Amino acid sequence: MVGIPSLTAEASKDHPGVSYMITAPLGLHPLLTDVVDDRIRHCLSHVAGDIDECGVCARTGKCHLY
């Protein structure tokens, strides 16, 4: 498995003037569930025809209920 540190080291070879910093994973922030819940509610409202697609899905045609 290739990890982020090795990918960063490889990328730095092609971009010697760019600095990279690897930090600890974000982990599960308490507000992350709020963000996910908001996205789910928005998408469900969209597929129900109540609102437009969000900015992430706009014009991609990828927002569907299966």
N, CA, C and O atoms as CSV, one atom per row, in Angstrom:
chain,resi,resn,atom,element,x,y,z
A,1,MET,N,N,0.840,-1.172,0.000
A,1,MET,CA,C,0.000,0.000,0.000
A,1,MET,C,C,0.890,1.242,0.000
A,1,MET,O,O,1.882,1.319,0.725
A,2,VAL,N,N,0.513,2.197,-0.821
A,2,VAL,CA,C,1.257,3.444,-0.897
A,2,VAL,C,C,0.619,4.429,0.065
A,2,VAL,O,O,-0.596,4.626,0.038
A,3,GLY,N,N,1.423,5.047,0.913
A,3,GLY,CA,C,0.897,5.993,1.885
A,3,GLY,C,C,1.163,7.432,1.482
A,3,GLY,O,O,1.917,7.707,0.548
A,4,ILE,N,N,0.541,8.326,2.193
A,4,ILE,CA,C,0.696,9.753,1.905
A,4,ILE,C,C,2.150,10.205,2.029
A,4,ILE,O,O,2.600,10.975,1.180
A,5,PRO,N,N,2.908,9.773,3.033
A,5,PRO,CA,C,4.308,10.212,3.089
A,5,PRO,C,C,5.112,9.827,1.845
A,5,PRO,O,O,5.907,10.628,1.353
A,6,SER,N,N,4.914,8.615,1.337
A,6,SER,CA,C,5.668,8.211,0.143
A,6,SER,C,C,5.172,8.946,-1.097
A,6,SER,O,O,5.970,9.269,-1.977
A,7,LEU,N,N,3.871,9.218,-1.182
A,7,LEU,CA,C,3.348,10.000,-2.304
A,7,LEU,C,C,3.885,11.428,-2.267
A,7,LEU,O,O,4.193,12.006,-3.310
A,8,THR,N,N,3.995,11.987,-1.087
A,8,THR,CA,C,4.538,13.338,-0.935
A,8,THR,C,C,6.007,13.372,-1.337
A,8,THR,O,O,6.443,14.285,-2.038
A,9,ALA,N,N,6.751,12.397,-0.900
A,9,ALA,CA,C,8.170,12.330,-1.253
A,9,ALA,C,C,8.343,12.217,-2.762
A,9,ALA,O,O,9.228,12.856,-3.333
A,10,GLU,N,N,7.517,11.422,-3.405
A,10,GLU,CA,C,7.587,11.261,-4.863
A,10,GLU,C,C,7.228,12.566,-5.567
A,10,GLU,O,O,7.903,12.963,-6.517
A,11,ALA,N,N,6.182,13.228,-5.114
A,11,ALA,CA,C,5.753,14.496,-5.726
A,11,ALA,C,C,6.811,15.573,-5.545
A,11,ALA,O,O,7.004,16.414,-6.423
A,12,SER,N,N,7.494,15.549,-4.408
A,12,SER,CA,C,8.489,16.587,-4.148
A,12,SER,C,C,9.667,16.515,-5.115
A,12,SER,O,O,10.349,17.517,-5.328
A,13,LYS,N,N,9.911,15.362,-5.694
A,13,LYS,CA,C,10.989,15.229,-6.676
A,13,LYS,C,C,10.709,16.065,-7.917
A,13,LYS,O,O,11.630,16.625,-8.512
A,14,ASP,N,N,9.443,16.152,-8.310
A,14,ASP,CA,C,9.065,16.908,-9.503
A,14,ASP,C,C,8.837,18.388,-9.223
A,14,ASP,O,O,8.723,19.190,-10.149
A,15,HIS,N,N,8.770,18.748,-7.943
A,15,HIS,CA,C,8.476,20.129,-7.560
A,15,HIS,C,C,9.413,20.561,-6.428
A,15,HIS,O,O,8.975,20.740,-5.291
A,16,PRO,N,N,10.706,20.727,-6.741
A,16,PRO,CA,C,11.686,20.993,-5.683
A,16,PRO,C,C,11.464,22.312,-4.938
A,16,PRO,O,O,11.950,22.455,-3.816
A,17,GLY,N,N,10.755,23.270,-5.513
A,17,GLY,CA,C,10.553,24.551,-4.849
A,17,GLY,C,C,9.322,24.601,-3.965
A,17,GLY,O,O,9.024,25.639,-3.374
A,18,VAL,N,N,8.593,23.475,-3.866
A,18,VAL,CA,C,7.354,23.441,-3.099
A,18,VAL,C,C,7.594,22.739,-1.770
A,18,VAL,O,O,8.193,21.665,-1.718
A,19,SER,N,N,7.115,23.367,-0.692
A,19,SER,CA,C,7.225,22.748,0.630
A,19,SER,C,C,5.980,21.914,0.912
A,19,SER,O,O,4.879,22.280,0.500
A,20,TYR,N,N,6.150,20.806,1.606
A,20,TYR,CA,C,5.055,19.917,1.958
A,20,TYR,C,C,5.066,19.693,3.458
A,20,TYR,O,O,6.129,19.612,4.073
A,21,MET,N,N,3.888,19.592,4.041
A,21,MET,CA,C,3.787,19.260,5.452
A,21,MET,C,C,2.721,18.178,5.594
A,21,MET,O,O,1.597,18.335,5.116
A,22,ILE,N,N,3.078,17.095,6.245
A,22,ILE,CA,C,2.145,16.007,6.502
A,22,ILE,C,C,1.750,16.101,7.969
A,22,ILE,O,O,2.602,16.169,8.855
A,23,THR,N,N,0.460,16.104,8.205
A,23,THR,CA,C,-0.039,16.194,9.573
A,23,THR,C,C,-0.795,14.923,9.938
A,23,THR,O,O,-0.968,14.028,9.111
A,24,ALA,N,N,-1.234,14.859,11.164
A,24,ALA,CA,C,-2.050,13.733,11.606
A,24,ALA,C,C,-3.385,13.759,10.866
A,24,ALA,O,O,-3.815,14.827,10.428
A,25,PRO,N,N,-4.045,12.626,10.716
A,25,PRO,CA,C,-5.367,12.601,10.062
A,25,PRO,C,C,-6.348,13.504,10.793
A,25,PRO,O,O,-6.212,13.750,11.991
A,26,LEU,N,N,-7.341,13.995,10.050
A,26,LEU,CA,C,-8.342,14.855,10.655
A,26,LEU,C,C,-9.113,14.154,11.755
A,26,LEU,O,O,-9.481,14.777,12.751
A,27,GLY,N,N,-9.359,12.885,11.587
A,27,GLY,CA,C,-10.125,12.158,12.590
A,27,GLY,C,C,-11.596,12.533,12.511
A,27,GLY,O,O,-12.035,13.180,11.560
A,28,LEU,N,N,-12.337,12.128,13.501
A,28,LEU,CA,C,-13.767,12.379,13.505
A,28,LEU,C,C,-14.064,13.611,14.351
A,28,LEU,O,O,-14.166,13.532,15.575
A,29,HIS,N,N,-14.199,14.737,13.683
A,29,HIS,CA,C,-14.545,15.985,14.362
A,29,HIS,C,C,-16.032,15.943,14.690
A,29,HIS,O,O,-16.815,15.424,13.894
A,30,PRO,N,N,-16.439,16.467,15.826
A,30,PRO,CA,C,-17.852,16.417,16.216
A,30,PRO,C,C,-18.798,17.045,15.186
A,30,PRO,O,O,-19.949,16.623,15.068
A,31,LEU,N,N,-18.324,18.045,14.443
A,31,LEU,CA,C,-19.197,18.701,13.463
A,31,LEU,C,C,-19.246,17.964,12.121
A,31,LEU,O,O,-20.070,18.293,11.267
A,32,LEU,N,N,-18.374,16.974,11.930
A,32,LEU,CA,C,-18.357,16.242,10.671
A,32,LEU,C,C,-19.693,15.548,10.415
A,32,LEU,O,O,-20.166,15.515,9.280
A,33,THR,N,N,-20.292,15.002,11.449
A,33,THR,CA,C,-21.592,14.350,11.262
A,33,THR,C,C,-22.660,15.364,10.851
A,33,THR,O,O,-23.585,15.020,10.116
A,34,ASP,N,N,-22.542,16.611,11.318
A,34,ASP,CA,C,-23.482,17.648,10.898
A,34,ASP,C,C,-23.335,17.960,9.406
A,34,ASP,O,O,-24.326,18.163,8.705
A,35,VAL,N,N,-22.096,17.995,8.933
A,35,VAL,CA,C,-21.840,18.257,7.518
A,35,VAL,C,C,-22.414,17.130,6.656
A,35,VAL,O,O,-23.068,17.386,5.645
A,36,VAL,N,N,-22.166,15.888,7.061
A,36,VAL,CA,C,-22.683,14.743,6.308
A,36,VAL,C,C,-24.205,14.736,6.330
A,36,VAL,O,O,-24.836,14.496,5.301
A,37,ASP,N,N,-24.798,14.994,7.482
A,37,ASP,CA,C,-26.253,15.047,7.596
A,37,ASP,C,C,-26.841,16.140,6.706
A,37,ASP,O,O,-27.865,15.933,6.056
A,38,ASP,N,N,-26.193,17.299,6.679
A,38,ASP,CA,C,-26.659,18.404,5.831
A,38,ASP,C,C,-26.629,18.004,4.356
A,38,ASP,O,O,-27.573,18.287,3.618
A,39,ARG,N,N,-25.552,17.347,3.924
A,39,ARG,CA,C,-25.431,16.931,2.521
A,39,ARG,C,C,-26.507,15.906,2.173
A,39,ARG,O,O,-27.124,15.990,1.112
A,40,ILE,N,N,-26.731,14.948,3.056
A,40,ILE,CA,C,-27.751,13.921,2.808
A,40,ILE,C,C,-29.127,14.554,2.690
A,40,ILE,O,O,-29.884,14.233,1.774
A,41,ARG,N,N,-29.454,15.451,3.614
A,41,ARG,CA,C,-30.764,16.111,3.578
A,41,ARG,C,C,-30.936,16.930,2.300
A,41,ARG,O,O,-32.007,16.931,1.694
A,42,HIS,N,N,-29.873,17.626,1.898
A,42,HIS,CA,C,-29.939,18.420,0.667
A,42,HIS,C,C,-30.166,17.512,-0.544
A,42,HIS,O,O,-31.024,17.790,-1.382
A,43,CYS,N,N,-29.402,16.437,-0.631
A,43,CYS,CA,C,-29.530,15.522,-1.773
A,43,CYS,C,C,-30.909,14.871,-1.818
A,43,CYS,O,O,-31.491,14.732,-2.894
A,44,LEU,N,N,-31.435,14.473,-0.669
A,44,LEU,CA,C,-32.779,13.887,-0.636
A,44,LEU,C,C,-33.831,14.903,-1.085
A,44,LEU,O,O,-34.773,14.552,-1.796
A,45,SER,N,N,-33.670,16.154,-0.671
A,45,SER,CA,C,-34.593,17.198,-1.119
A,45,SER,C,C,-34.478,17.436,-2.617
A,45,SER,O,O,-35.474,17.702,-3.291
A,46,HIS,N,N,-33.252,17.337,-3.134
A,46,HIS,CA,C,-33.049,17.513,-4.577
A,46,HIS,C,C,-33.725,16.398,-5.375
A,46,HIS,O,O,-34.459,16.670,-6.325
A,47,VAL,N,N,-33.483,15.160,-4.995
A,47,VAL,CA,C,-34.071,14.059,-5.764
A,47,VAL,C,C,-35.592,14.038,-5.626
A,47,VAL,O,O,-36.283,13.470,-6.472
A,48,ALA,N,N,-36.117,14.651,-4.566
A,48,ALA,CA,C,-37.571,14.773,-4.407
A,48,ALA,C,C,-38.128,15.905,-5.264
A,48,ALA,O,O,-39.343,16.063,-5.382
A,49,GLY,N,N,-37.217,16.706,-5.873
A,49,GLY,CA,C,-37.646,17.800,-6.728
A,49,GLY,C,C,-37.942,19.095,-5.989
A,49,GLY,O,O,-38.518,20.021,-6.560
A,50,ASP,N,N,-37.548,19.165,-4.712
A,50,ASP,CA,C,-37.850,20.348,-3.912
A,50,ASP,C,C,-36.831,21.470,-4.057
A,50,ASP,O,O,-37.184,22.641,-3.916
A,51,ILE,N,N,-35.574,21.136,-4.336
A,51,ILE,CA,C,-34.522,22.150,-4.453
A,51,ILE,C,C,-33.558,21.768,-5.575
A,51,ILE,O,O,-33.580,20.644,-6.076
A,52,ASP,N,N,-32.703,22.734,-5.964
A,52,ASP,CA,C,-31.693,22.493,-6.994
A,52,ASP,C,C,-30.554,21.643,-6.432
A,52,ASP,O,O,-30.421,21.466,-5.221
A,53,GLU,N,N,-29.733,21.121,-7.356
A,53,GLU,CA,C,-28.539,20.381,-6.950
A,53,GLU,C,C,-27.622,21.283,-6.130
A,53,GLU,O,O,-27.667,22.505,-6.265
A,54,CYS,N,N,-26.804,20.690,-5.293
A,54,CYS,CA,C,-25.806,21.456,-4.542
A,54,CYS,C,C,-24.659,21.822,-5.477
A,54,CYS,O,O,-24.591,21.334,-6.606
A,55,GLY,N,N,-23.772,22.669,-5.012
A,55,GLY,CA,C,-22.639,23.097,-5.824
A,55,GLY,C,C,-21.704,21.968,-6.213
A,55,GLY,O,O,-21.052,22.036,-7.255
A,56,VAL,N,N,-21.631,20.934,-5.395
A,56,VAL,CA,C,-20.753,19.800,-5.688
A,56,VAL,C,C,-21.298,18.978,-6.856
A,56,VAL,O,O,-20.540,18.536,-7.720
A,57,CYS,N,N,-22.615,18.779,-6.875
A,57,CYS,CA,C,-23.236,17.927,-7.894
A,57,CYS,C,C,-23.724,18.701,-9.117
A,57,CYS,O,O,-24.052,18.095,-10.136
A,58,ALA,N,N,-23.776,20.020,-9.031
A,58,ALA,CA,C,-24.365,20.826,-10.106
A,58,ALA,C,C,-23.792,20.463,-11.470
A,58,ALA,O,O,-22.578,20.417,-11.671
A,59,ARG,N,N,-24.692,20.215,-12.378
A,59,ARG,CA,C,-24.377,19.921,-13.787
A,59,ARG,C,C,-23.545,18.654,-14.000
A,59,ARG,O,O,-22.952,18.475,-15.064
A,60,THR,N,N,-23.497,17.767,-12.985
A,60,THR,CA,C,-22.767,16.514,-13.174
A,60,THR,C,C,-23.709,15.377,-13.518
A,60,THR,O,O,-23.290,14.373,-14.094
A,61,GLY,N,N,-24.983,15.528,-13.167
A,61,GLY,CA,C,-25.932,14.465,-13.393
A,61,GLY,C,C,-25.720,13.273,-12.483
A,61,GLY,O,O,-26.242,12.191,-12.752
A,62,LYS,N,N,-24.962,13.451,-11.409
A,62,LYS,CA,C,-24.615,12.333,-10.531
A,62,LYS,C,C,-25.499,12.228,-9.294
A,62,LYS,O,O,-25.350,11.289,-8.513
A,63,CYS,N,N,-26.410,13.166,-9.102
A,63,CYS,CA,C,-27.221,13.164,-7.898
A,63,CYS,C,C,-28.515,12.410,-8.187
A,63,CYS,O,O,-29.456,12.980,-8.740
A,64,HIS,N,N,-28.565,11.135,-7.815
A,64,HIS,CA,C,-29.716,10.270,-8.071
A,64,HIS,C,C,-30.018,9.434,-6.828
A,64,HIS,O,O,-29.134,9.175,-6.011
A,65,LEU,N,N,-31.260,9.022,-6.698
A,65,LEU,CA,C,-31.642,8.090,-5.654
A,65,LEU,C,C,-31.786,6.725,-6.291
A,65,LEU,O,O,-32.563,6.572,-7.233
A,66,TYR,N,N,-31.068,5.734,-5.813
A,66,TYR,CA,C,-31.103,4.380,-6.384
A,66,TYR,C,C,-31.871,3.452,-5.481
A,66,TYR,O,O,-32.012,2.269,-5.788
